[in-house]
């Protein structure tokens, strides 16, 4: 019984951490350069990809900062979570 409980907790942890790296506004190729770019919302399909909380890497501050993504356009300096942004960018500074 304890084994099943441990296995279930492990599965939930894996699902949670992988969900932090994937979201609707995530670009295919992420970079740690380019500054903050929230994109635009000039068409209806942009509203579907709107993300209230995303993260971008600020090279001057050498850390990730919160931003919103309007759903279309923008650059590739955009991450779904603070953890994924830091994992990708902080070690390169």
BALOBA-1460 file (C-alpha; in Angstrom, 3 decimals):
// residues 93
<rec num="1" residu="x" x="0.000" y="0.000" z="0.000"/>
<rec num="2" residu="x" x="2.807" y="2.424" z="0.863"/>
<rec num="3" residu="x" x="4.488" y="1.594" z="-2.433"/>
<rec num="4" residu="x" x="1.385" y="2.627" z="-4.375"/>
<rec num="5" residu="x" x="1.183" y="5.887" z="-2.420"/>
<rec num="6" residu="x" x="4.846" y="6.675" z="-3.125"/>
<rec num="7" residu="x" x="4.362" y="5.819" z="-6.802"/>
<rec num="8" residu="x" x="1.303" y="8.088" z="-7.017"/>
<rec num="9" residu="x" x="3.202" y="10.981" z="-5.403"/>
<rec num="10" residu="x" x="6.073" y="10.493" z="-7.832"/>
<rec num="11" residu="x" x="3.684" y="10.531" z="-10.799"/>
<rec num="12" residu="x" x="2.060" y="13.753" z="-9.553"/>
<rec num="13" residu="x" x="5.465" y="15.394" z="-9.118"/>
<rec num="14" residu="x" x="6.531" y="14.469" z="-12.667"/>
<rec num="15" residu="x" x="3.251" y="15.777" z="-14.086"/>
<rec num="16" residu="x" x="3.565" y="19.037" z="-12.137"/>
<rec num="17" residu="x" x="7.159" y="19.744" z="-13.189"/>
<rec num="18" residu="x" x="6.492" y="18.977" z="-16.855"/>
<rec num="19" residu="x" x="3.423" y="21.251" z="-16.797"/>
<rec num="20" residu="x" x="5.620" y="24.143" z="-15.647"/>
<rec num="21" residu="x" x="7.660" y="23.873" z="-18.849"/>
<rec num="22" residu="x" x="4.675" y="23.763" z="-21.230"/>
<rec num="23" residu="x" x="1.948" y="26.335" z="-21.681"/>
<rec num="24" residu="x" x="-0.022" y="27.922" z="-24.512"/>
<rec num="25" residu="x" x="2.274" y="30.942" z="-24.967"/>
<rec num="26" residu="x" x="5.551" y="29.010" z="-24.992"/>
<rec num="27" residu="x" x="7.681" y="29.569" z="-28.118"/>
<rec num="28" residu="x" x="9.137" y="26.521" z="-29.878"/>
<rec num="29" residu="x" x="12.721" y="27.737" z="-29.499"/>
<rec num="30" residu="x" x="13.389" y="29.645" z="-26.288"/>
<rec num="31" residu="x" x="16.307" y="32.071" z="-25.892"/>
<rec num="32" residu="x" x="17.686" y="34.151" z="-23.034"/>
<rec num="33" residu="x" x="18.200" y="37.311" z="-25.102"/>
<rec num="34" residu="x" x="15.960" y="39.901" z="-26.682"/>
<rec num="35" residu="x" x="14.453" y="41.716" z="-23.739"/>
<rec num="36" residu="x" x="10.828" y="41.851" z="-22.668"/>
<rec num="37" residu="x" x="8.267" y="41.596" z="-25.461"/>
<rec num="38" residu="x" x="4.623" y="41.039" z="-24.525"/>
<rec num="39" residu="x" x="3.534" y="40.616" z="-28.144"/>
<rec num="40" residu="x" x="0.185" y="41.942" z="-29.382"/>
<rec num="41" residu="x" x="-3.523" y="41.061" z="-29.365"/>
<rec num="42" residu="x" x="-4.675" y="42.420" z="-32.719"/>
<rec num="43" residu="x" x="-6.631" y="39.331" z="-33.792"/>
<rec num="44" residu="x" x="-9.224" y="37.074" z="-32.190"/>
<rec num="45" residu="x" x="-6.951" y="34.050" z="-32.053"/>
<rec num="46" residu="x" x="-4.510" y="35.982" z="-29.840"/>
<rec num="47" residu="x" x="-7.034" y="35.968" z="-26.989"/>
<rec num="48" residu="x" x="-6.878" y="32.157" z="-26.872"/>
<rec num="49" residu="x" x="-3.118" y="32.255" z="-26.258"/>
<rec num="50" residu="x" x="-3.179" y="35.125" z="-23.745"/>
<rec num="51" residu="x" x="-1.165" y="34.282" z="-20.618"/>
<rec num="52" residu="x" x="-1.539" y="36.431" z="-17.521"/>
<rec num="53" residu="x" x="1.747" y="35.235" z="-16.043"/>
<rec num="54" residu="x" x="4.868" y="34.387" z="-18.016"/>
<rec num="55" residu="x" x="8.551" y="35.045" z="-17.426"/>
<rec num="56" residu="x" x="11.383" y="36.634" z="-19.410"/>
<rec num="57" residu="x" x="15.124" y="36.729" z="-18.743"/>
<rec num="58" residu="x" x="16.552" y="40.163" z="-17.926"/>
<rec num="59" residu="x" x="20.289" y="39.984" z="-18.695"/>
<rec num="60" residu="x" x="21.019" y="43.231" z="-16.831"/>
<rec num="61" residu="x" x="19.399" y="42.007" z="-13.630"/>
<rec num="62" residu="x" x="20.726" y="38.480" z="-14.302"/>
<rec num="63" residu="x" x="17.385" y="37.024" z="-13.300"/>
<rec num="64" residu="x" x="13.941" y="36.216" z="-14.642"/>
<rec num="65" residu="x" x="11.065" y="38.675" z="-14.297"/>
<rec num="66" residu="x" x="7.314" y="38.347" z="-14.582"/>
<rec num="67" residu="x" x="5.400" y="39.633" z="-17.598"/>
<rec num="68" residu="x" x="2.117" y="38.961" z="-19.369"/>
<rec num="69" residu="x" x="1.874" y="37.610" z="-22.915"/>
<rec num="70" residu="x" x="-0.842" y="39.082" z="-25.127"/>
<rec num="71" residu="x" x="-1.115" y="35.979" z="-27.317"/>
<rec num="72" residu="x" x="0.573" y="36.776" z="-30.650"/>
<rec num="73" residu="x" x="3.998" y="37.881" z="-31.787"/>
<rec num="74" residu="x" x="6.686" y="38.711" z="-29.308"/>
<rec num="75" residu="x" x="10.149" y="37.229" z="-29.186"/>
<rec num="76" residu="x" x="11.462" y="33.894" z="-27.933"/>
<rec num="77" residu="x" x="12.562" y="35.201" z="-24.525"/>
<rec num="78" residu="x" x="9.384" y="33.862" z="-22.912"/>
<rec num="79" residu="x" x="8.965" y="31.081" z="-20.349"/>
<rec num="80" residu="x" x="5.977" y="29.412" z="-18.721"/>
<rec num="81" residu="x" x="7.403" y="29.423" z="-15.198"/>
<rec num="82" residu="x" x="10.050" y="31.106" z="-13.114"/>
<rec num="83" residu="x" x="11.705" y="27.730" z="-12.568"/>
<rec num="84" residu="x" x="12.002" y="26.943" z="-16.291"/>
<rec num="85" residu="x" x="13.361" y="30.440" z="-17.031"/>
<rec num="86" residu="x" x="15.993" y="30.176" z="-14.324"/>
<rec num="87" residu="x" x="16.908" y="26.640" z="-15.316"/>
<rec num="88" residu="x" x="17.556" y="27.714" z="-18.903"/>
<rec num="89" residu="x" x="19.081" y="31.186" z="-18.460"/>
<rec num="90" residu="x" x="20.726" y="31.840" z="-15.107"/>
<rec num="91" residu="x" x="23.627" y="29.439" z="-15.579"/>
<rec num="92" residu="x" x="24.581" y="31.137" z="-18.866"/>
<rec num="93" residu="x" x="25.057" y="34.618" z="-17.381"/>
